[in-house]
Amino acid sequence: MDNIEKLEQIVTNAKQWILDAGAQIRQSFTTNTLEINFKENPSDLVTDMDKQIEKFFIKKINETFPKHRILGEEGFGDDVKSLEGTVWIIDPIDGTMNFVHMKRHFAISVGIYHNGSGVVGLIYDVVNDELFSGIKGKGAFLNEQPLKKLQAIEIKEAVIGMNAGWLLEKERIHPSILPPLIQSVRGTRSFGSAAIELAYVASGKIDGYISLRLSPWDFAAGKVIIEEVGGHVTTICGEQLVLLNKQTPLFAARPGLHSEIVNNYIKN
Amino acid sequence: MDNIEKLEQIVTNAKQWILDAGAQIRQSFTTNTLEINFKENPSDLVTDMDKQIEKFFIKKINETFPKHRILGEEGFGDDVKSLEGTVWIIDPIDGTMNFVHMKRHFAISVGIYHNGSGVVGLIYDVVNDELFSGIKGKGAFLNEQPLKKLQAIEIKEAVIGMNAGWLLEKERIHPSILPPLIQSVRGTRSFGSAAIELAYVASGKIDGYISLRLSPWDFAAGKVIIEEVGGHVTTICGEQLVLLNKQTPLFAARPGLHSEIVNNYIKN
């Protein structure tokens, strides 16, 4: 960012907008009839709330920071092909299936990148009113509480976020790779929201998270927050993420555990 | 039960005790150092809180209903070999791994059976302060709110609770059975607590739940609650549960969806 005053202004605004957006979503539970549509397939849902929230962010950002560009899941932002300058990467509702089915376990995810480097990450678990935040070099927080630096643990003590469906994705990963990992860890979970699972990695509630097909808006915020507490967010093979790629196979974990899983299970 | 006054007394007491127990657990987050031990393997955790809560229930039940017997996960209750008379089936903390790792996504589960028939089911999501309850013939509730009768849905709209690990349990289910189901449903989730996932089925947040190895205390309460809203809780093959069996392969789901999955996926 140009200077620290500007960064503080960006963070203050972004936090306020994410809380306002969360209030709009909570309000919709009591008043609105949800309009649900499909994108590419019956599992890829989008609602009028996803669109409303993305447009809300775009309006606020354009008014306040007219030079910033916006990459949003629902496509109302800019046609972002590079990460030059300041780019907001937004998932208005991460975990739309949970939003529709459960009215919980979904989040607003906002990552702010400057010249390709993650500067701010915000993940707001709307129903639990939990705002996970990270600012590069300044630490990570759950609401106002600082998150602790992540420590290494043994693999047999690790709980990993991983959906059962990935075991069937034989074209994206060899079918011999994930089973030994599942058998070595203490347990697996799948909460159905990449943003929430990344926030759980950052706050030590789970120890790692694997997803074989994520888009920038799914992990842009989580990456900043996790790296602020010493965790690693890479491709499943341990390589640096190319942020604008879609269908990224992603692996996030505590330090130590990350290299152990990459070296002894994924690359083995 | 002998008469309705007695049943009301049982329900009133059971609800109060479960709320009291929940308060003890929440209190432990701020004051106690948790003592964690293993049962049969490093994934099978037990804490001093599991034991304390089970003992709390046993003391209360013995004082108030001295003729009732108690089957508890931690083994401090009676040596229950039949379901004659009134039997309380208790999991003091269902989802102990979540309790230890996440301090959320665990529940207290209390099922009360009379001569083998489920009469009362209580599942308390302690951190969310959500008490799911069912009383045979009198409906099911989330806190004071009645739960709606479950309606059939199409399989492509269904979200199913199922842990990734079950895809590797080749001795318990043929490896060709679960993959087509996973590919047909809208999504799978795994929250790591059978009681919570059964409560989610009862309240329509998820549409089905599969676990290949459950004990009576994991599902005794959930079965009563789900059946009160018209859902089905059976073995994975659609057969009646033998309540006292351990390692039960269980399938719970909405009406319609239950028979479709049993007939077209499991038995196919």
Chai-1 contact restraints between the chains, C-beta under 6 A:
chainA,res_idxA,chainB,res_idxB,connection_type,confidence,min_distance_angstrom,max_distance_angstrom,comment,restraint_id
A,P42,B,K156,contact,1.0,0.0,6.0,A-B,restraint_1
A,S43,B,R186,contact,1.0,0.0,6.0,A-B,restraint_2
A,S43,B,G187,contact,1.0,0.0,6.0,A-B,restraint_3
A,M97,B,G187,contact,1.0,0.0,6.0,A-B,restraint_4
A,H101,B,V159,contact,1.0,0.0,6.0,A-B,restraint_5
A,M102,B,K205,contact,1.0,0.0,6.0,A-B,restraint_6
A,K156,B,P42,contact,1.0,0.0,6.0,A-B,restraint_7
A,V159,B,H101,contact,1.0,0.0,6.0,A-B,restraint_8
A,M162,B,A164,contact,1.0,0.0,6.0,A-B,restraint_9
A,A164,B,M162,contact,1.0,0.0,6.0,A-B,restraint_10
A,A164,B,A164,contact,1.0,0.0,6.0,A-B,restraint_11
A,A164,B,L167,contact,1.0,0.0,6.0,A-B,restraint_12
A,A164,B,I182,contact,1.0,0.0,6.0,A-B,restraint_13
A,A164,B,T188,contact,1.0,0.0,6.0,A-B,restraint_14
A,G165,B,I182,contact,1.0,0.0,6.0,A-B,restraint_15
A,L167,B,A164,contact,1.0,0.0,6.0,A-B,restraint_16
A,L167,B,L167,contact,1.0,0.0,6.0,A-B,restraint_17
A,L168,B,P179,contact,1.0,0.0,6.0,A-B,restraint_18
A,P179,B,L168,contact,1.0,0.0,6.0,A-B,restraint_19
A,I182,B,A164,contact,1.0,0.0,6.0,A-B,restraint_20
A,I182,B,G165,contact,1.0,0.0,6.0,A-B,restraint_21
A,R186,B,S43,contact,1.0,0.0,6.0,A-B,restraint_22
A,G187,B,S43,contact,1.0,0.0,6.0,A-B,restraint_23
A,G187,B,M97,contact,1.0,0.0,6.0,A-B,restraint_24
A,T188,B,A164,contact,1.0,0.0,6.0,A-B,restraint_25
A,R189,B,S190,contact,1.0,0.0,6.0,A-B,restraint_26
A,R189,B,G192,contact,1.0,0.0,6.0,A-B,restraint_27
A,S190,B,R189,contact,1.0,0.0,6.0,A-B,restraint_28
A,S190,B,S190,contact,1.0,0.0,6.0,A-B,restraint_29
A,G192,B,R189,contact,1.0,0.0,6.0,A-B,restraint_30
A,K205,B,M102,contact,1.0,0.0,6.0,A-B,restraint_31
